[in-house]
Amino acid sequence: MKKNKQKTERFLVIVPHRDTRVCLRKYFNNLIKAGLTGAYTFPFVIPAARISKRLTDNELKYFAQGLRSAVNEEKFCASVMSMSSGNFSADGSLFGYRLEIDLPAGIFPGIEKNILTVFNPLIIGSFFVKNNKDQFCDSAKKISEKIPAPHISFRAAAAANMSWKSFPEETEPAQSSETVYKWKIGKLSWLPR
């Protein structure tokens, strides 16, 4: 079996506190148990920007400080009615809760040269949808109407680098390959209190 070259993309992400991620994981696991299919899992982080290179600890710290100022010392909130999808990579889209804030201009001081794409709206990625975005979103919204969605709000969050790799995985020579996605989240830079 030949090895396939991996394609790596880098992102600046906002990582909600673990308690929030656990709550989200339980809810979306319930959607899967109720019959939701057709998407890959995602690590319950919020992509803020696609970046050209890994950001340093200081650059993450400055972004975290700017983000705390942008939300005016308040919580990040997402209403239960704000399930949404948005662009993520050339391969597909994200589906999850939409946050009730947008990133303001000037939020990336000193790292603008590394920013390839800024993501607005901000979505807590719960699923990565490759080809069937509209069909998946319709199915997810119908199933979620039957399962009470938790209200999501959090104050504790961090900024981090995330690498995202996609590559075809060949199962057997006679079978077609399936895409595999892997990610790695770097060191967290917590937003100031």
C-alpha positions, 0 to 999 in steps of 0.5 A: 500500500503506498503512502499518501501525502498529507495536506496540512492547513493551520488555523487560529482557534478559540477553545471553550472551557472543558465544561462547555465542550463536555456539554456540547459533546453530550448533546451532539452524541444524542443527535448521532444516537437519534440518527444523524449521519453524514459528517465527520466529528470536529473538536468543539473549537471555534475557528477564528482565522486560517493562518499561514504559519503557527503563531507564537505564544506571544502572538496568541496572548495578544489575540486572547487579550484583544478577544477579551476586550472585543466581548467587553468582559462578557460571556460568549453566547450562542442561542439554542436557535443558532445552529448554523453552517459556515465555510472552513476549508476547501474540503468542506464546511462546519456545522454547530452553534453560531456565536452571537459576536463577530470578530471586529476589525483590528482584532489581529494586531501584529499578526495580520500578515499571517491571516489568510481568511477571517471566519465570520460568523464564528461557529463552534465546530461540532461536525465537519461536512464534506459534500452534502452540506445542505442535506446534512443541515436539514437533517440536523435541524429536523433531528435537533427539534426533537432533542432539547438543545442546551443553552451555551454561554461561557466566559473561560476560553483560550486561543490556540493553534490548530493543524488540520490534515486531510488525506485519503486512506486506502483500505484495500487495493480493490476498494476506493479510498476514504478521506481521513481528517486529523487535527492537533490543537497546540498550547492554550493561551487563556483569555484574561479574566 
